[in-house]
Amino acid sequence: MMIWMRICFLLWLISQPGMPAYAQVPEILLAQVYHEGIAVNDYLVSEKLDGIRAVWDGKQLISRQGHPIHAPAWFVQKFPQQPLDGELWIARAQFERLSATVRRAQPDEAEWRHVAYYVFELPMAPGTFTQRAQHIEQLVKRQQSPYLKAIKQFRVADAAALKRTLDWVVARKGEGLMLHQADAPYLTGRSHVLLKLKPQLDAEAKVIAYVPGKGKYQGKMGALLVETAQGIRFKLGTGFKDSDRANPPPIGSQVTYSYRDLTKNGKPKFARFVRVRPPE
């Protein structure tokens, strides 16, 4: 459901009357995925907000795709002329409400009063990320806007402390963590100076049918239709080797899959096949 809401948001932006089909897309820093072995004490850590990325160009908020976001004038009234990069956010597990608010061409002012803009980067600013993070805190304090926030940046001692922090955030319905290399200059594009860390959960489901493959998987299994012990059915289509697709797990067998979270309908997000569970 969350992915579908994001797709709807993007399609809505593109369809707005008078909006150019190819808007100016802002150059921003994009994260790589965290992996074990990282020296975590070289990074500043923050909570990964499940919001909508937005760039403030000094005059208006612009989406990651380059389209204007129609925030009320009072929302941005005390924003600085300096460009900012951040996330529009309401609260944990409130993305659908946020998306419905942000995608309106005529802003719902009552709903926008629940939104804030959480800043985590200063585009093109000099210095290290640690220095820029300090500058963000000073800037936000100086502007005195209730809708402008500095996302909290902190350090952890080691990977074990990082895992405990992740568990704490996820237990409170947070999405995960971001790690930004403390001494990094300002960069754009996808880079290892910025890492995202989300939980990976495991569960099991029963294979109830095969979904035929298409394209390079023509004549093979494209996905498994599986059912959880709670009766939730979904397609499991990634994580397979070619040999798995040629000889898929038998109907009725139990498979283990990994996932990051559940939708409000109970379906796993980013489900990935791990293995066939041996019969008991």
Summary of the structure (lengths in Angstrom):
residues: 280
radius of gyration: 21.4
end to end distance: 34.2
largest distance: 64.7
contacts: 809
relative contact order: 0.15
helix: 25%
strand: 32%
